[in-house]
Amino acid sequence: MGKLFAAFADFIRETDKFFFALCVACSCYGCLAVYSATHHDGSARAVIVQAGLMLAGIVAAVLISLVDFERYTKYWYLIAALGLIPVILTFFIGFAPGDTDDKAWLDLGFATFQPAELLKICFIITFSAHLSAVRDKINRFKVLIPVCLHGAFPVVLIHFQGDDGTALVFAIIVICMLMAAGLSWKYFLSALLVAVAGSPILYFLVMNDDQRARIVNMLDVEADIKNAGYQQYHARLAFRNGGWFGQGFLNGDKTSVGSVPEGHNDFILASIGEELGFIGAILVVVLLAAVCLRVLHTARVCRKYSGKYICVGFFAMIFAQTVINVGMCLSILPVIGITLPFFSAGGTSLFCLYLGVGLVLSVYKHRNFRTIYLHD
């Protein structure tokens, strides 16, 4: 019992309390937004699940932070198995809930689980271990090939699962972590040129009709408001209704009757914008920006490369999802099914986010090579 109290005292003293408070503030704000966007159906199930997984995630984050993050990177192969096996199972027993068309979920009987969310955190750990091991030789072609294969594997895997939005988030995580590891700009420039040259092939031969329609709708927001542009059209109406200060909590014309498509999930920012206005929506962006900046601060002060890479990977995940989701809601990016971190409804997503929060807290706590405590 004494060791338990000592460990808890260490957590209170050494944890990044500001970062932890920001994450909890975001998810509490998110719970209120989820309740507001779902209360019209007379069921509190969505917000109960959200709040319950938030509390479970907070406990998990604290427990994860008590362990030196280098222990996780040391056993990277176990972490890899933890992330990959559930994703592979979706190819055999996965299902597509609601209106989705990709079988990226597992039915646990009492709940549903989206393995790709767990894979994000596991991949950040394994990739940081890989980059830390080869950081002095990262620009050697023979070393870079297996690094690129490691980074490409989850992107390709999730693409074949049918979730191209999450695959894009994985790709951004890989790029940011490679940049942090010191990969030469020449490789990035070469990859960019290849991507630009191959974009017509991607558009005409790889994308399906629905995906191309979403690109067209992004360029002309009024092109098809009944089909491809339906969600974004109603999101814009919700933002317009909200004005500067909103119509009031639980009082949105569209939100209160559930007419904002996915207003509790992908388009929760539109629900917030209608009820709490521009000020409420900007507060969401400010909170998430503060979370991102604090993660980068931890990366900067950490003296261990694997810790730096973990923080950069988690930052890239939050940043990418935030930018893509906000762009979707504002009709400046196509709809690709990316949730807003900490805010959108989704127990798996929120719980796994807190696993990442725990890793960042561990990096902060163990940022130096050795910390001496009085009870040592």
C-alpha positions as a printed NumPy array, in Angstrom:
array([[  0.   ,   0.   ,   0.   ],
       [  2.876,   2.338,   0.78 ],
       [  4.374,   1.815,  -2.666],
       [  1.003,   2.562,  -4.245],
       [  0.725,   5.854,  -2.386],
       [  4.323,   6.674,  -3.29 ],
       [  3.642,   6.008,  -6.969],
       [  0.52 ,   8.181,  -6.856],
       [  2.491,  10.949,  -5.11 ],
       [  5.101,  10.713,  -7.865],
       [  2.358,  11.061, -10.466],
       [  0.927,  14.181,  -8.833],
       [  4.35 ,  15.749,  -8.446],
       [  5.878,  14.819, -11.798],
       [  2.982,  14.721, -14.27 ],
       [  2.235,  17.485, -16.752],
       [ -0.826,  18.76 , -14.933],
       [ -1.542,  21.478, -17.493],
       [ -1.601,  19.014, -20.407],
       [ -3.735,  16.554, -18.438],
       [ -6.184,  19.317, -17.501],
       [ -6.459,  20.41 , -21.136],
       [ -7.336,  16.872, -22.247],
       [ -9.946,  16.465, -19.502],
       [-11.424,  19.888, -20.331],
       [-11.715,  18.91 , -24.003],
       [-13.47 ,  15.622, -23.252],
       [-15.849,  17.223, -20.706],
       [-16.762,  19.859, -23.286],
       [-17.208,  16.996, -25.745],
       [-19.584,  15.149, -23.41 ],
       [-21.786,  18.254, -23.169],
       [-21.76 ,  18.588, -26.961],
       [-22.634,  14.907, -27.452],
       [-25.548,  15.216, -25.02 ],
       [-26.79 ,  18.319, -26.784],
       [-26.611,  16.632, -30.196],
       [-28.383,  13.439, -29.063],
       [-30.884,  14.469, -26.375],
       [-33.656,  14.872, -28.965],
       [-34.032,  11.09 , -29.316],
       [-34.873,  10.704, -25.621],
       [-31.916,   8.446, -24.871],
       [-28.851,   9.337, -22.833],
       [-26.924,   6.263, -23.973],
       [-24.46 ,   8.168, -26.181],
       [-23.367,  10.592, -23.476],
       [-23.277,   7.842, -20.82 ],
       [-20.94 ,   5.784, -23.009],
       [-18.856,   8.885, -23.747],
       [-18.553,   9.859, -20.077],
       [-17.893,   6.286, -18.973],
       [-15.109,   5.749, -21.502],
       [-13.68 ,   9.163, -20.604],
       [-13.364,   8.114, -16.96 ],
       [-11.938,   4.725, -17.96 ],
       [ -9.488,   6.486, -20.26 ],
       [ -8.362,   8.856, -17.517],
       [ -7.622,   5.904, -15.228],
       [ -5.766,   4.123, -18.058],
       [ -3.741,   7.27 , -18.798],
       [ -2.644,   7.55 , -15.169],
       [ -1.626,   3.881, -15.029],
       [  0.264,   4.073, -18.328],
       [  2.102,   7.21 , -17.228],
       [  3.452,   5.47 , -14.126],
       [  5.535,   3.139, -16.322],
       [  8.62 ,   4.423, -18.118],
       [  7.692,   4.736, -21.798],
       [ 10.952,   2.986, -22.743],
       [  9.491,  -0.23 , -21.372],
       [  6.75 ,   0.007, -23.986],
       [  9.242,   0.578, -26.789],
       [ 11.413,  -2.261, -25.469],
       [  8.551,  -4.712, -25.958],
       [  7.483,  -3.242, -29.286],
       [  6.677,  -6.662, -30.759],
       [  4.006,  -7.267, -28.115],
       [  2.601,  -3.802, -28.721],
       [  2.56 ,  -4.517, -32.471],
       [  0.605,  -7.73 , -31.924],
       [ -1.851,  -5.915, -29.652],
       [ -2.581,  -3.41 , -32.403],
       [ -2.51 ,  -5.659, -35.469],
       [ -4.473,  -8.737, -34.409],
       [ -7.811,  -6.925, -33.852],
       [ -7.45 ,  -5.088, -37.192],
       [ -6.759,  -8.344, -39.025],
       [ -9.849,  -9.863, -37.398],
       [-12.025,  -7.2  , -39.054],
       [-11.23 ,  -8.76 , -42.441],
       [-12.965, -11.936, -41.258],
       [-15.579, -10.951, -38.677],
       [-15.77 ,  -7.171, -39.013],
       [-19.028,  -5.314, -39.504],
       [-20.156,  -1.874, -40.627],
       [-22.44 ,  -0.104, -38.112],
       [-25.09 ,   2.413, -39.078],
       [-24.682,   4.056, -42.467],
       [-20.981,   3.24 , -42.879],
       [-19.848,   0.965, -45.695],
       [-16.485,  -0.259, -44.369],
       [-16.309,  -3.259, -42.055],
       [-13.835,  -1.665, -39.656],
       [-15.544,  -2.576, -36.36 ],
       [-15.707,  -5.648, -34.153],
       [-18.889,  -6.583, -32.322],
       [-18.012,  -7.506, -28.735],
       [-21.613,  -8.296, -27.865],
       [-21.971,  -5.612, -25.21 ],
       [-20.255,  -2.914, -27.289],
       [-18.541,  -2.217, -30.602],
       [-14.817,  -1.672, -31.027],
       [-12.863,   0.031, -33.828],
       [ -9.389,  -1.577, -33.836],
       [ -7.814,   1.088, -36.052],
       [ -7.982,   3.533, -33.139],
       [ -5.889,   1.218, -30.969],
       [ -3.525,   0.562, -33.882],
       [ -2.72 ,   4.284, -34.085],
       [ -1.307,   4.279, -30.554],
       [  0.473,   0.941, -30.982],
       [  2.002,   2.088, -34.269],
       [  3.328,   5.297, -32.712],
       [  5.144,   3.16 , -30.12 ],
       [  6.603,   0.656, -32.58 ],
       [  7.609,   3.284, -35.134],
       [  9.265,   5.44 , -32.482],
       [ 11.281,   2.401, -31.36 ],
       [ 12.33 ,   1.747, -34.965],
       [ 13.294,   5.363, -35.645],
       [ 15.199,   5.611, -32.366],
       [ 17.226,   2.521, -33.288],
       [ 18.275,   3.856, -36.732],
       [ 18.264,   7.626, -36.185],
       [ 21.992,   8.012, -36.956],
       [ 21.582,   6.16 , -40.258],
       [ 18.088,   7.246, -41.267],
       [ 19.263,   8.818, -44.548],
       [ 21.021,   5.69 , -45.761],
       [ 18.912,   4.106, -48.462],
       [ 19.332,   0.562, -47.128],
       [ 18.14 ,   1.702, -43.701],
       [ 15.316,   3.845, -45.063],
       [ 13.683,   1.041, -47.066],
       [ 12.573,  -1.04 , -44.03 ],
       [ 11.592,   2.166, -42.217],
       [  9.326,   3.135, -45.132],
       [  7.871,  -0.38 , -45.309],
       [  7.128,  -0.166, -41.573],
       [  5.401,   3.179, -42.075],
       [  3.49 ,   2.088, -45.176],
       [  2.153,  -1.144, -43.66 ],
       [ -0.663,   0.347, -41.505],
       [ -1.575,   2.818, -44.253],
       [ -2.068,   0.008, -46.779],
       [ -3.742,  -2.264, -44.225],
       [ -6.339,   0.333, -43.233],
       [ -6.877,   1.272, -46.894],
       [ -7.836,  -2.312, -47.72 ],
       [-10.041,  -2.319, -44.642],
       [-11.975,   0.431, -46.42 ],
       [-11.243,   3.36 , -44.109],
       [ -9.261,   5.754, -46.306],
       [ -9.737,   8.65 , -43.887],
       [ -7.918,   6.806, -41.115],
       [ -5.316,   5.621, -43.632],
       [ -4.618,   9.287, -44.433],
       [ -4.158,  10.041, -40.722],
       [ -1.644,   7.191, -40.497],
       [  0.237,   8.621, -43.491],
       [  0.474,  12.039, -41.819],
       [  1.729,  10.433, -38.603],
       [  4.45 ,   8.648, -40.588],
       [  5.523,  11.831, -42.396],
       [  5.729,  13.897, -39.194],
       [  7.695,  11.228, -37.331],
       [ 10.125,  10.874, -40.249],
       [ 10.628,  14.636, -40.232],
       [ 11.324,  14.546, -36.493],
       [ 13.846,  11.74 , -37.055],
       [ 15.86 ,  13.96 , -39.408],
       [ 15.014,  12.437, -42.787],
       [ 16.496,  14.561, -45.566],
       [ 14.165,  17.003, -47.325],
       [ 15.31 ,  15.484, -50.627],
       [ 13.324,  12.335, -49.889],
       [ 10.225,  14.35 , -49.037],
       [ 10.576,  16.404, -52.221],
       [ 10.953,  13.244, -54.301],
       [  7.888,  11.697, -52.656],
       [  5.891,  14.887, -53.27 ],
       [  6.791,  14.895, -56.973],
       [  5.763,  11.249, -57.29 ],
       [  2.48 ,  11.983, -55.483],
       [  1.678,  14.927, -57.778],
       [  2.533,  12.909, -60.894],
       [  0.422,   9.991, -59.686],
       [ -2.603,  12.039, -58.598],
       [ -4.498,  11.549, -61.914],
       [ -4.086,   7.777, -61.537],
       [ -5.334,   8.023, -57.952],
       [ -8.351,  10.089, -58.988],
       [ -9.472,   8.156, -62.057],
       [ -8.39 ,   4.59 , -61.297],
       [ -8.224,   4.218, -57.506],
       [-11.037,   6.438, -56.177],
       [-14.623,   5.254, -56.528],
       [-17.524,   7.373, -57.795],
       [-18.544,   8.441, -54.281],
       [-15.026,   9.629, -53.431],
       [-14.752,  11.583, -56.675],
       [-18.131,  13.174, -56.01 ],
       [-16.883,  14.38 , -52.639],
       [-13.847,  15.983, -54.309],
       [-16.131,  17.738, -56.81 ],
       [-18.374,  18.917, -53.976],
       [-15.341,  20.358, -52.163],
       [-14.565,  22.479, -55.232],
       [-18.224,  23.458, -55.747],
       [-20.105,  23.341, -52.454],
       [-23.488,  23.681, -54.189],
       [-22.84 ,  20.925, -56.745],
       [-24.91 ,  18.199, -55.095],
       [-26.526,  19.228, -51.815],
       [-28.894,  16.245, -51.837],
       [-26.223,  13.557, -52.021],
       [-22.431,  14.106, -51.786],
       [-22.827,  17.598, -50.344],
       [-25.756,  16.856, -48.044],
       [-23.801,  16.747, -44.783],
       [-21.73 ,  19.836, -45.482],
       [-24.754,  21.803, -46.68 ],
       [-26.613,  21.218, -43.408],
       [-23.451,  21.896, -41.416],
       [-23.161,  25.304, -43.08 ],
       [-26.79 ,  26.021, -42.229],
       [-26.097,  25.145, -38.586],
       [-23.076,  27.454, -38.468],
       [-25.15 ,  30.227, -40.032],
       [-27.888,  29.753, -37.437],
       [-25.347,  30.034, -34.636],
       [-23.862,  33.398, -35.534],
       [-21.423,  34.797, -32.989],
       [-22.919,  33.54 , -29.735],
       [-25.231,  30.698, -30.78 ],
       [-28.864,  29.875, -30.145],
       [-28.193,  28.477, -26.696],
       [-27.311,  25.096, -25.237],
       [-29.957,  22.494, -26.241],
       [-31.742,  25.131, -28.329],
       [-30.277,  24.811, -31.821],
       [-32.931,  24.788, -34.563],
       [-31.23 ,  21.913, -36.371],
       [-29.267,  20.328, -33.539],
       [-32.236,  20.016, -31.19 ],
       [-34.14 ,  17.912, -33.745],
       [-31.157,  15.928, -35.012],
       [-31.158,  17.345, -38.547],
       [-27.383,  17.909, -38.644],
       [-26.153,  14.642, -40.19 ],
       [-23.686,  12.935, -37.826],
       [-24.095,  15.982, -35.592],
       [-22.84 ,  14.019, -32.585],
       [-19.911,  12.48 , -34.446],
       [-18.054,  13.761, -37.539],
       [-19.99 ,  17.051, -37.58 ],
       [-20.113,  17.779, -33.882],
       [-18.342,  21.093, -34.497],
       [-21.368,  22.209, -36.542],
       [-23.641,  21.291, -33.629],
       [-21.448,  23.303, -31.266],
       [-21.377,  26.182, -33.738],
       [-25.165,  26.372, -33.899],
       [-25.78 ,  26.245, -30.152],
       [-22.714,  28.108, -28.848],
       [-21.881,  30.142, -31.93 ],
       [-18.557,  31.167, -33.408],
       [-17.177,  31.729, -29.904],
       [-18.01 ,  28.169, -28.826],
       [-16.512,  26.682, -32.   ],
       [-13.338,  28.766, -31.698],
       [-12.952,  27.611, -28.098],
       [-12.857,  24.017, -29.397],
       [-10.067,  24.893, -31.825],
       [ -8.13 ,  26.819, -29.163],
       [ -8.308,  23.909, -26.706],
       [ -7.1  ,  21.404, -29.304],
       [ -4.344,  23.776, -30.424],
       [ -3.214,  24.093, -26.8  ],
       [ -3.138,  20.285, -26.493],
       [ -0.994,  20.038, -29.638],
       [  1.426,  22.739, -28.486],
       [  1.795,  21.115, -25.071],
       [  2.62 ,  17.757, -26.667],
       [  5.292,  19.462, -28.776],
       [  6.641,  21.087, -25.617],
       [  7.064,  17.65 , -24.065],
       [  8.842,  16.47 , -27.223],
       [ 11.207,  19.439, -26.973],
       [ 12.148,  18.932, -23.321],
       [ 12.532,  15.137, -23.526],
       [ 16.171,  14.045, -23.729],
       [ 15.362,  10.6  , -25.137],
       [ 14.76 ,  10.234, -28.861],
       [ 12.101,   7.551, -28.579],
       [ 10.139,   9.855, -26.26 ],
       [ 10.437,  12.723, -28.729],
       [  9.119,  10.534, -31.536],
       [  6.182,   9.3  , -29.439],
       [  5.149,  12.885, -28.743],
       [  5.511,  13.918, -32.374],
       [  3.417,  10.92 , -33.461],
       [  0.65 ,  11.745, -30.99 ],
       [  0.788,  15.412, -31.996],
       [  0.489,  14.432, -35.673],
       [ -2.558,  12.275, -34.927],
       [ -4.392,  15.047, -33.019],
       [ -3.344,  17.751, -35.471],
       [ -4.281,  15.779, -38.592],
       [ -7.685,  14.743, -37.289],
       [ -8.455,  18.272, -36.113],
       [ -7.485,  19.953, -39.383],
       [ -9.32 ,  17.389, -41.517],
       [-12.458,  17.435, -39.373],
       [-12.64 ,  21.23 , -39.2  ],
       [-12.02 ,  21.37 , -42.955],
       [-14.898,  18.932, -43.506],
       [-17.269,  20.966, -41.37 ],
       [-16.322,  24.198, -43.159],
       [-16.654,  22.586, -46.625],
       [-13.032,  23.255, -47.55 ],
       [-12.057,  19.564, -47.433],
       [-13.994,  16.49 , -48.618],
       [-15.958,  14.368, -46.158],
       [-13.798,  11.337, -45.308],
       [-15.178,  10.248, -41.953],
       [-12.616,  11.68 , -39.527],
       [-13.771,  12.453, -35.988],
       [-12.814,  15.489, -33.918],
       [-10.437,  14.346, -31.134],
       [-11.937,  14.392, -27.61 ],
       [-15.213,  15.865, -28.884],
       [-16.875,  13.477, -31.327],
       [-18.962,  10.635, -29.936],
       [-17.142,   7.311, -29.948],
       [-16.001,   5.348, -26.938],
       [-13.174,   3.518, -28.719],
       [-11.731,   6.725, -30.12 ],
       [-11.866,   8.571, -26.789],
       [-10.456,   5.702, -24.747],
       [ -7.571,   5.16 , -27.18 ],
       [ -6.862,   8.887, -27.184],
       [ -6.31 ,   8.654, -23.445],
       [ -3.899,   5.763, -23.996],
       [ -1.892,   8.235, -26.063],
       [ -2.288,  10.874, -23.365],
       [ -0.833,   8.39 , -20.882],
       [  2.167,   7.84 , -23.148],
       [  2.813,  11.589, -23.423],
       [  2.507,  11.93 , -19.636],
       [  5.007,   9.078, -19.268],
       [  7.408,  10.832, -21.624],
       [  7.082,  14.021, -19.599],
       [  7.571,  12.203, -16.299],
       [ 10.578,  10.211, -17.547],
       [ 11.969,  12.876, -19.884],
       [ 15.368,  12.799, -18.192],
       [ 17.633,   9.781, -17.994],
       [ 17.019,   9.255, -14.268],
       [ 14.742,  10.891, -11.749],
       [ 15.561,  10.458,  -8.052],
       [ 12.693,  10.509,  -5.586],
       [ 12.915,  10.89 ,  -1.82 ],
       [ 11.466,   7.43 ,  -1.247],
       [ 14.258,   5.882,  -3.365]])
